[in-house]
Amino acid sequence: MALDSENRKSLYKLDDKGGIMNLKCDELVAVNKVVSDCRLITELPEALILEIFNRLEPKELAIVSCASTLLYWIASKHHVWKEFYCERWGEPILCEKSWKELFVEREFQSNTFMGRYTIDMLYGHTEDVRTVIVLSS
């Protein structure tokens, strides 16, 4: 069944309570077809994901790591953080932290010192929540 624009609209209708309405059988088949045709980056072999990550800048890698738990895990252990760190600040004194943790801490200190942004800490959750306010230069 081809998924024309009219069917597409009806698949995403919400009821008056904000919940998804019951779909007709043919609409459900159309939804399943769309979902089964989707390809996710997480379906790629880890080696290929790592190769893609090799071509990202630190900010881009950090953004991608927010997309899923798997991508976060792969990005956090990725060796490229060592390269990012050493390019900017040279070899660090040996410590127990991961390369990503070292990079993020040093980048935070550097940007705060240079006045590039400010951070407010919000509490009341199981973990700290940070808000970042970017200041125009």
Buried (B, 14 or more C-beta within 10 A) or exposed (E): EEBEEEBEEEBEEEEEEEEEEEBEEEBEEBBEEEEEEEEEEEEEEEEEBBEEBEEBEBEEBBEBBEEEEBBBEBBBEBEBBBBBBBEEEEEBEEEEEBBBBBBBEBBEEEBEEEEEEEEEEEEEEEEEEEEEEEEEE
